[in-house]
Amino acid sequence: MKELAKIILEKSKSFIYHREQNAEALKIRKVVEGQKGKLSTENKKRCVEYAQDIFGHKKYAPWLMTYCSYTNEFKEGWIPDNYYGETVIPLLKGEYGKITDRSLVLSQVINDEYSSDIGYFINGLFLNTKSEVIEPKDIKELLFQKNSRIVYKVESSFQGKGILFFDKETFNIKKIKKLGNGVFQKFIEQHPFFDQFNKSAVGTIRLTTVLNNKAEVELRAGYFRFGRTGDTHVKSSSQMRIPIDIEKGCLWNKKVAFYPSTKFTDTLPDNNIDFAGLELPYFKNCVEEIKKLHNAIPYIRCIGWDLIIDNNNNLRIIELNGNHNGITLSEMVQGPCFKGLGWENLHKTG
């Protein structure tokens, strides 16, 4: 009976997961179709057939249709986001992917010289970057010894939520304890290149690397995220995103930027920058370094890195996304990004 109950529970979870995923896919497709026109019946049919033939079920078709609605042509090799979540993540990351949600553990694993971490609040304890316990009365001195402003990020600060800024006068231990586990980080002054997009919130470059079947780290996708006027940090609810040409290290030469809803535009809402093809500072160096860092945690086979170049031309890792890192924008706009990795066969062998 217990085994039967477990099977029923797992099937129920799977059903709900795919229902929610496909509702999200449809929501985005409607936005895209509002600008591009309706997806053709022929392409809908191809998406369904491909989902059944390659992934084993038509429940993977909605994300394929969403990708196809943007390109207006079907492309073999696309990975549906619900297939990525249900099959790729468990088999190529498993529980290990979740360590990237724990800043202290991660800093010990990769020994990240590019980290902005200066301390932690974990399970009721204040800690420095060496995992040494710091008395509550001394934590303020540690944090503001070399910093006039700091950031506190609650663990698993999903979509930019749970991020607070403090200076020495506004720092409040009681508030930190109420917020729960998190990381204290230096406030980053970004490179002037990124100021032209938004000065009030530090932008981030999202780069997605994979460890292929030859144990080689490859960069497969990227986009630039920045906030809107008045934002203190980049939030999923207001962010703008511009695809990156990862081969050339510049913003995509097709002049297009995306609102949170995935509505796209060739003009930015808060300025009139001619952004197509702009070269990103120190991009090649960023790629080389994150490949080295990924090699330190090869068992997490796909990672989304959020990074930025500061005003001293230094690479700063803001966070890692080693669990369900987003792939949908890149797949839809520039994909298939993960072709040749054999991910489409994982459900047959897993």
C-alpha positions as CSV (number, residue, x, y, z in Angstrom):
1,M,0.0,0.0,0.0
2,K,2.8,2.4,0.8
3,E,4.5,1.8,-2.5
4,L,1.2,2.3,-4.3
5,A,0.6,5.6,-2.4
6,K,4.1,6.7,-3.3
7,I,3.5,6.0,-7.0
8,I,0.2,7.9,-6.9
9,L,1.8,10.9,-5.2
10,E,4.6,11.0,-7.7
11,K,2.2,10.9,-10.6
12,S,0.1,13.6,-9.1
13,K,3.2,15.8,-8.6
14,S,4.2,15.2,-12.2
15,F,0.8,16.0,-13.5
16,I,0.7,19.3,-11.6
17,Y,4.2,20.2,-12.7
18,H,3.5,19.7,-16.4
19,R,0.2,21.5,-16.1
20,E,1.9,24.6,-14.6
21,Q,4.8,24.4,-17.0
22,N,2.5,24.2,-20.1
23,A,0.3,27.0,-18.8
24,E,3.5,29.2,-18.6
25,A,4.5,28.2,-22.1
26,L,1.1,29.1,-23.4
27,K,1.1,32.4,-21.6
28,I,4.4,33.3,-23.2
29,R,3.3,32.1,-26.6
30,K,0.3,34.3,-26.6
31,V,2.5,37.3,-25.9
32,V,4.8,36.4,-28.8
33,E,1.9,35.6,-31.1
34,G,0.5,39.1,-30.3
35,Q,3.6,40.5,-32.0
36,K,4.6,37.8,-34.5
37,G,1.2,36.4,-35.5
38,K,-0.4,33.0,-34.9
39,L,1.7,29.8,-35.0
40,S,0.8,27.9,-38.1
41,T,-1.1,24.7,-38.0
42,E,1.7,22.9,-39.7
43,N,4.3,24.0,-37.1
44,K,2.0,23.1,-34.3
45,K,1.7,19.6,-35.8
46,R,5.5,19.3,-36.1
47,C,5.9,20.3,-32.5
48,V,3.5,17.6,-31.3
49,E,5.1,15.0,-33.5
50,Y,8.6,15.9,-32.4
51,A,7.6,15.9,-28.7
52,Q,6.1,12.4,-29.1
53,D,8.9,11.0,-31.3
54,I,11.9,12.5,-29.5
55,F,10.8,13.0,-25.9
56,G,8.1,10.3,-25.7
57,H,5.0,12.4,-25.0
58,K,3.0,15.3,-26.4
59,K,3.1,17.1,-23.0
60,Y,6.5,18.5,-24.1
61,A,4.9,20.1,-27.2
62,P,3.7,23.4,-25.6
63,W,7.2,24.7,-25.0
64,L,8.3,23.7,-28.5
65,M,5.3,25.7,-29.8
66,T,6.4,28.7,-27.8
67,Y,9.9,28.5,-29.1
68,C,8.6,28.1,-32.7
69,S,6.2,31.0,-32.3
70,Y,9.1,33.3,-32.1
71,T,11.3,31.9,-34.8
72,N,8.4,31.1,-37.2
73,E,10.2,27.9,-38.1
74,F,10.7,24.6,-36.4
75,K,14.2,23.7,-35.3
76,E,15.3,20.2,-34.2
77,G,17.3,20.1,-31.0
78,W,15.2,22.4,-28.8
79,I,14.8,21.2,-25.2
80,P,11.4,21.8,-23.7
81,D,11.6,23.5,-20.3
82,N,9.4,20.8,-18.6
83,Y,11.6,18.1,-20.0
84,Y,14.7,20.0,-18.7
85,G,13.1,20.1,-15.3
86,E,11.8,16.6,-15.1
87,T,14.6,14.7,-16.8
88,V,17.8,16.7,-17.4
89,I,18.1,18.2,-13.9
90,P,17.6,15.0,-11.9
91,L,20.0,13.0,-14.0
92,L,22.7,15.6,-14.7
93,K,22.6,17.6,-11.4
94,G,20.5,15.7,-8.8
95,E,20.7,16.9,-5.3
96,Y,24.2,18.4,-6.0
97,G,22.7,21.2,-8.0
98,K,21.1,22.5,-4.9
99,I,24.4,23.4,-3.2
100,T,24.5,26.5,-5.3
101,D,21.6,27.8,-3.2
102,R,23.9,27.7,-0.2
103,S,26.5,30.5,-0.5
104,L,28.8,29.3,2.3
105,V,29.0,25.7,1.1
106,L,29.6,26.9,-2.5
107,S,32.4,29.3,-1.5
108,Q,34.2,26.4,0.2
109,V,33.7,24.1,-2.8
110,I,35.0,26.4,-5.6
111,N,37.4,28.7,-3.5
112,D,36.0,31.6,-5.5
113,E,38.5,34.5,-5.6
114,Y,35.8,36.5,-7.6
115,S,33.2,36.3,-4.8
116,S,31.9,39.4,-3.1
117,D,31.0,37.4,0.1
118,I,32.1,39.0,3.4
119,G,30.1,37.0,5.9
120,Y,27.1,34.8,6.5
121,F,24.2,34.2,8.8
122,I,23.5,30.5,9.0
123,N,21.3,28.6,11.4
124,G,21.5,31.3,14.1
125,L,25.3,31.9,13.7
126,F,27.2,34.8,12.2
127,L,30.2,33.5,10.3
128,N,33.2,35.0,8.3
129,T,34.3,33.6,4.9
130,K,36.5,31.1,6.7
131,S,33.5,29.6,8.5
132,E,34.6,31.0,11.8
133,V,31.9,32.0,14.2
134,I,31.7,35.7,14.8
135,E,30.0,37.1,17.9
136,P,26.9,39.1,17.1
137,K,28.5,42.2,18.8
138,D,31.4,41.9,16.3
139,I,29.6,41.2,13.1
140,K,29.0,44.9,12.3
141,E,32.7,45.7,12.6
142,L,33.6,42.8,10.2
143,L,31.0,43.9,7.6
144,F,31.8,47.6,7.5
145,Q,35.5,47.5,8.2
146,K,36.2,48.0,4.4
147,N,32.7,48.7,3.1
148,S,30.4,51.7,3.4
149,R,27.5,49.7,2.0
150,I,26.7,46.0,1.9
151,V,24.0,43.7,0.5
152,Y,22.3,40.9,2.4
153,K,20.8,38.2,0.2
154,V,18.5,35.6,1.8
155,E,19.3,32.1,0.7
156,S,17.3,31.1,-2.4
157,S,16.4,34.7,-3.0
158,F,14.3,33.6,-6.0
159,Q,13.7,36.2,-8.8
160,G,15.4,39.0,-7.0
161,K,13.3,38.8,-3.8
162,G,14.9,38.8,-0.3
163,I,17.7,41.3,-1.2
164,L,18.4,44.2,1.2
165,F,20.9,47.0,1.4
166,F,22.5,48.3,4.6
167,D,25.0,50.9,5.6
168,K,26.6,51.1,9.0
169,E,23.8,53.3,10.4
170,T,20.9,51.2,9.1
171,F,22.3,47.8,9.8
172,N,20.0,45.8,12.1
173,I,20.9,42.4,13.6
174,K,17.3,41.7,14.6
175,K,16.1,42.2,11.1
176,I,18.8,39.9,9.7
177,K,17.8,37.2,12.2
178,K,14.2,37.6,11.2
179,L,15.0,37.2,7.5
180,G,16.9,34.0,8.1
181,N,19.9,32.3,6.5
182,G,21.7,34.4,3.9
183,V,25.0,35.9,2.7
184,F,26.5,39.4,3.3
185,Q,28.2,40.7,0.2
186,K,30.1,43.8,-0.8
187,F,28.1,46.4,-2.7
188,I,29.4,46.3,-6.3
189,E,30.1,49.5,-8.3
190,Q,29.6,48.3,-11.8
191,H,31.7,49.0,-14.9
192,P,30.7,52.3,-16.7
193,F,29.5,50.2,-19.7
194,F,26.6,48.9,-17.7
195,D,25.7,52.3,-16.2
196,Q,24.4,53.4,-19.5
197,F,21.6,50.9,-19.2
198,N,20.8,51.5,-15.5
199,K,22.8,53.1,-12.7
200,S,20.5,52.4,-9.8
201,A,20.8,48.6,-10.0
202,V,23.8,46.5,-10.8
203,G,23.2,44.6,-14.0
204,T,24.1,41.0,-14.5
205,I,25.4,38.9,-17.3
206,R,23.8,35.4,-17.3
207,L,26.1,32.8,-18.9
208,T,25.1,29.2,-19.1
209,T,27.9,26.6,-19.2
210,V,27.6,22.8,-19.6
211,L,30.0,19.9,-19.0
212,N,29.7,17.8,-22.1
213,N,30.1,14.1,-22.4
214,K,33.9,14.5,-22.9
215,A,34.1,16.3,-19.6
216,E,34.7,19.6,-21.3
217,V,33.1,22.8,-20.1
218,E,31.3,24.7,-22.9
219,L,29.5,28.1,-23.0
220,R,26.1,27.5,-24.6
221,A,24.0,30.6,-23.9
222,G,24.0,34.1,-22.5
223,Y,22.0,37.3,-22.0
224,F,22.4,40.6,-20.2
225,R,19.9,41.6,-17.5
226,F,19.4,45.0,-16.1
227,G,16.8,46.8,-14.0
228,R,14.4,49.7,-14.6
229,T,14.8,53.2,-13.4
230,G,14.5,53.3,-9.6
231,D,15.2,49.6,-9.1
232,T,17.8,48.9,-6.4
233,H,18.6,45.5,-7.9
234,V,17.6,43.4,-10.8
235,K,14.2,41.8,-10.3
236,S,12.4,39.3,-12.5
237,S,9.3,41.3,-12.2
238,S,10.8,44.4,-13.9
239,Q,14.1,43.3,-15.6
240,M,15.0,43.8,-19.2
241,R,17.0,41.2,-21.1
242,I,19.1,41.4,-24.2
243,P,20.6,38.2,-25.8
244,I,24.3,37.9,-26.1
245,D,26.3,36.7,-29.1
246,I,28.5,34.4,-27.1
247,E,30.9,33.8,-30.0
248,K,31.7,37.5,-30.4
249,G,31.2,38.7,-26.9
250,C,28.7,41.4,-27.7
251,L,25.1,42.1,-27.4
252,W,23.2,40.4,-30.2
253,N,23.4,42.3,-33.4
254,K,19.6,41.9,-33.9
255,K,18.3,44.9,-32.1
256,V,15.9,43.2,-29.6
257,A,15.3,43.4,-25.9
258,F,12.7,41.6,-23.8
259,Y,10.3,42.7,-21.0
260,P,9.5,40.2,-18.2
261,S,6.4,39.0,-20.0
262,T,8.7,38.2,-23.0
263,K,7.2,41.0,-25.0
264,F,10.0,42.3,-27.2
265,T,11.1,45.7,-28.4
266,D,13.8,47.4,-30.4
267,T,13.9,50.4,-28.1
268,L,14.6,50.4,-24.4
269,P,11.9,51.9,-22.1
270,D,14.2,54.1,-20.0
271,N,16.8,55.3,-22.6
272,N,17.5,55.4,-26.3
273,I,20.8,53.4,-26.5
274,D,21.6,51.9,-29.8
275,F,22.5,48.7,-28.1
276,A,22.7,46.1,-30.9
277,G,26.3,44.7,-31.2
278,L,27.8,46.6,-28.3
279,E,30.9,44.8,-27.1
280,L,30.8,43.6,-23.5
281,P,33.9,44.5,-21.4
282,Y,36.3,41.7,-20.6
283,F,33.9,39.1,-21.9
284,K,36.6,36.6,-23.0
285,N,38.2,36.7,-19.6
286,C,34.8,36.1,-17.9
287,V,34.2,33.0,-20.1
288,E,37.7,31.6,-19.4
289,E,37.3,32.1,-15.6
290,I,33.8,30.6,-15.3
291,K,34.9,27.6,-17.3
292,K,37.7,27.1,-14.7
293,L,35.2,27.5,-11.9
294,H,32.8,25.0,-13.5
295,N,35.6,22.5,-13.7
296,A,35.8,22.6,-9.9
297,I,32.2,21.4,-9.6
298,P,31.9,19.2,-12.7
299,Y,29.1,17.0,-11.2
300,I,26.7,20.0,-11.7
301,R,26.5,19.5,-15.4
302,C,24.7,22.8,-16.3
303,I,25.1,26.1,-14.5
304,G,23.7,29.6,-15.0
305,W,26.3,32.1,-13.8
306,D,25.2,35.6,-12.8
307,L,28.3,37.9,-13.0
308,I,29.3,41.5,-13.6
309,I,32.5,43.5,-14.3
310,D,33.1,46.1,-11.5
311,N,34.4,49.6,-11.9
312,N,38.0,48.3,-11.4
313,N,37.6,45.9,-14.3
314,N,37.3,42.9,-12.0
315,L,35.0,39.9,-12.6
316,R,32.5,39.5,-9.8
317,I,30.4,36.4,-9.4
318,I,27.0,37.5,-8.0
319,E,25.4,34.0,-7.8
320,L,25.3,30.6,-9.4
321,N,22.1,28.8,-10.5
322,G,22.9,25.1,-10.5
323,N,19.4,23.7,-10.0
324,H,16.6,24.8,-12.4
325,N,18.5,27.6,-14.2
326,G,16.4,29.3,-16.9
327,I,16.8,28.2,-20.4
328,T,13.6,29.3,-22.1
329,L,14.6,32.7,-23.4
330,S,17.8,31.5,-24.9
331,E,16.1,28.4,-26.4
332,M,13.4,30.5,-27.9
333,V,15.4,33.3,-29.3
334,Q,18.8,31.8,-30.2
335,G,18.3,28.1,-29.7
336,P,18.7,25.2,-30.0
337,C,21.5,26.0,-27.5
338,F,22.1,22.4,-26.2
339,K,22.2,20.4,-29.4
340,G,24.7,17.6,-29.5
341,L,24.7,16.9,-25.8
342,G,22.4,13.9,-26.0
343,W,19.9,15.4,-23.5
344,E,17.0,14.2,-25.7
345,N,17.9,10.6,-25.0
346,L,18.2,10.8,-21.2
347,H,14.6,9.7,-20.6
348,K,15.5,6.4,-22.4
349,T,18.5,5.6,-20.3
350,G,17.8,7.3,-16.9
